[in-house]
């Protein structure tokens, strides 16, 4: 599957809109996770929206990005930063990004 940066960004926006049950056109690119985009209450046995996003971020990250995330150097706390991370990660591991943005989006959250 050949994806441009813009297509990856659009798929990332679609994924976030589905996760938070909002219209993609209403998704503010500067919205902060946990503040502007709140998680719903979920039991200890099911991931909430913020858990899903964190899993996405870590799954697509390469070793350097993971190290930066763990050290607090890389902070992905907005819609824009999530999309940027997906685009950057696709340059290193397009298959993982496609798996998250295409495959996972087809499943119910």
Secondary structure, 3 states (H helix, E strand, C coil): CCCCHHHHHHHHHHHHHHHHCCCHHHCCCCCEECCCECCCCCCCCCCCHHHHHHHHHHHHCCHHHHHHHHHCCCCCCEHHHHHHHHHHHHHHHHHHHHHHHHHHHHCCC
